[in-house]
Structures are given as C-alpha cells and as structure tokens.
Amino acid sequence: MILQKMPLKTINSKLIIKAALVVCFLSFNYSSAQEIIEDEKPQVEKTKDSITNQTRIKADGVAAVVGDYIILESDLDREIAQLKAQGANLEGYSRCELFGSLLESKLYAHQAIQDSIVVNELYIQQRTDQQIQGILAQTKGDMEGLLKFYKKDSEQALREEMNEINRNGYLAQQMQEKVTKDIEVTPEEVRTFFNDIPKEERPVFGTELKLAQIVIIPEVTEQAKQDVIDKLNEFKRDVEENGANFTTKVLFYTEDSGSKSTGGKYTLNRKQPRMVKEFRDVAFSMQEGEISEPFATEFGYHIILLEKIRGQEYDVRHILLRPELTQESIQKAKDKIDEVRAKIVDGTLTFAEAAREFSDEEETKFEGGQLTNPMTQDFNFELTRMEPELYAQIQDLKDGEISEVFQDEDRVNRIKFKILTVTDRIDDHEADFAKDYLKIKNLALQDKQIKAVEKWQKETIADTYIKINGEYRDCDFNSNWLKK
C-alpha cells in the first residue's frame, strides 16, 4: 500500500503533506534513469521560492544526482506542468517541497534497482497505452496536440518516455512498499494513537457505502484458443521457412499496443525480470534466433523471437494475440447475468448467495461479492473519494436495490458483465473508536509507516551518492539531502 493522505482535519500535518507529495510524484514521475555525468554549473539567478511566476531562462543543467539518476533543471518545471494538467492543486506547495519529493522518488527508484525489484514490463507498456488512450479520449483524439504538449516528435518517442516514467514510478512504489510491508500496529498502539488526537482535531469521515458486485465473464471457446495458436504457428513457419520478417508481422498483427511501435521489442534481465513468469520462463530457455512455440499468459497467447543474448540481458520481440469472443459466448454471458439478477430481484436468491454461486470474479465471490476498498482494506467506500466510473454506476442506487447490468472491461477481459448493489450506508460522522476502528487502525499504521520511511530515508540518504546543485542548495529540506 502506498502511503496515502487520509481524511484528517489535522494529524501531524508535516507527515501527511510529505506522504501526499510522495504519492503525487510516484504517479506522475517524469525524469529518466541515466548514467551519472559530471555536474554542470549554470549561472543561476536567485528567485523567490514559488511554483508560479517562473520567467527566468537558463541552461538546462544538472539540478541533482541521486545514485544512478540525474535530475535536470527542466525536470521540475515539467513535473509541475504535468501535475497541473492532471488537475492537481499545488497551491501552498513551494518549489523546494516539490523538488524534495522528486528527490525522494528518485531515491526509491535507485534503491529498488539495487534491491533487484521486479518490473512487469508488459504491465508497464499497457499502462502507458491506457494513459495515452485516456488523454486522447479527453482531447477528441488529438495526437498532434498531445505530442506538442509533451514536446515530442513522434508517438514512439512519447511512448518511450512514458514507459520510463511508469517504470521509475513503479520501482519507487514497490520500494516504498518493501520498506513498509512488515510494519504492523497493535490494538494498544491504535488506542494510544487515537487518544493522542485532541477531540477538536479528530477526523470526520464522509458518507460511506458498502458495495457488492457479481461479475460474469464470457467464456473463450477451445476453438477460439486453437485458432490463435494456429495463427501464431503460421507466423512462426513463415519466418522460419520463407524468410518473412518477424518485426513486420508484429506491426501488422500484435495486439500488444504498448510495444507495437517498437516492433514488439523488450529487453529482459535475468537479475531484474520484468515480465510475467510464463513469459520469462520461455524467453530464458531459448537460443539466439529461435522462435518459441505459442504459449499462454493471462494476457493472451504469444510467440517470442530471441534476437540477442548479452550476458544477463535478452533482447526479444513478441507477438500477442487474444482469442476472439464469439457473439454466442457474449450473449450467453449476458443472458446468464440477466437470469441471476432476476433471481435476486424476485427473492429466489440473496445477492451474497448469487455471488458465491455464479460470480466469475474470484477476488469477491467468496465474500458474497463484497468489494474491498484498496485504500483502506475494509469494505467501506467514502462517497467523495470513490472512483468516478464506480460512482457513476451506483450513484442512483438505493440501499438494497440491484443495478442494471453493466458491460465493463479490464486489462485481461475485453468484455465482462456485472451488477452491483449497496449493502450498507454510513452517514458522515466524527471518528468513533469502536465504529471506525479499522480506519483508525489504518491511520495509526500509516503514521507508523511514515516514520519508518523517514528512518529508511535518513539511513539511505547517508549511504547514497547525492549531489544538489544551484538554487536548490538554498532549500530548507525536511530530509538531509545536502548532507550537512
């Protein structure tokens, strides 16, 4: 769990702000990993510490070095512009605070590499694709405008930069989780934490809902799977027997949109594996120039061409195909969820009974379809913090009412059908130790995690090469980045 800002009036504001900033920069990290280079020392005109009215012009030198990462003078301005474009409210945050959070994210990413944190490269590519498609949906498909905003000459260049951003953010997130994953709080620590909050400063929790859902996923037929396998085998034979170009087939046929522009290319490292296990196992068992047999992952079916082995690094290209869903299969799933809904509405089954018997979503079916809030790890969703898509689906539901059938999708399933219900509603209220124990426990845990992160930061900063240049040497950082 990434440390998140909770709905407190005031609970150690310094730590809460710090956690929020860390999350902010993990989400929209822009700098790229590069080798350490000699410090450049451009002439810097001192200006007021503010994120506005930045009119000075100077050379784009090195603002800082953190381990194997460099941060350029332009990186922070680019971070700020992107955060504003994403709707972040930066009012009240100084450039020094934002720069400090940028340093933190680089420290996490650097240490994650040292600790051989694994990155799922296919996930990174798909995340980039989702981000680009999401932005294009808001700008009516204006790729030219998107490239102009990011100051890129081509979509491929944009994807490469966003992949690196997402990769670094993922590393930073995983490193923070590694630091905090074994931290726990006892009931007595929770009670002490709550009692230490002055009554007038206790958190107020907004209206919360408990939600449940039933999901039906259209079945992929064996024939559809075999059709994909046959097609991949055909590609393999055409390359091996007729000299066809593998990369050309990637460009024409792959359904991995994240890597399509690079010809399906990935570089894997035995010490830092970045793909799902099935993909790695096949790639690392191959010889140079070999094309694999078709194999399955949760994303579909693949074949891999191993281009080059360079020590621990493997350069591969792959083609991904996903079995087609037949109209018959889709309709069958739709009919099934309609039937399930009818049984719940007429009282033949309760929602929980129907979920346990019929839902295809393993994560929720055994809890009677009850959704878990990923932020709090309980069943409550605060109305004002709910994801917009989920809110749109339940906003008009009365308690106990069953939604109409929604067609949805995720990164694995192109089509899935679901129904939702509100199983409980809690109006906004001041924190009560008994009623809100899980939330208060989460706040106490978060407070303890933040302190652990601060301790880790202090120790890691001391052991890592860090160089701060120019105007940022005048910042009053919370952490000892200047190593005074």
Disulfide bonds with the S-S distance in Angstrom:
Cys96-Cys475 1.93
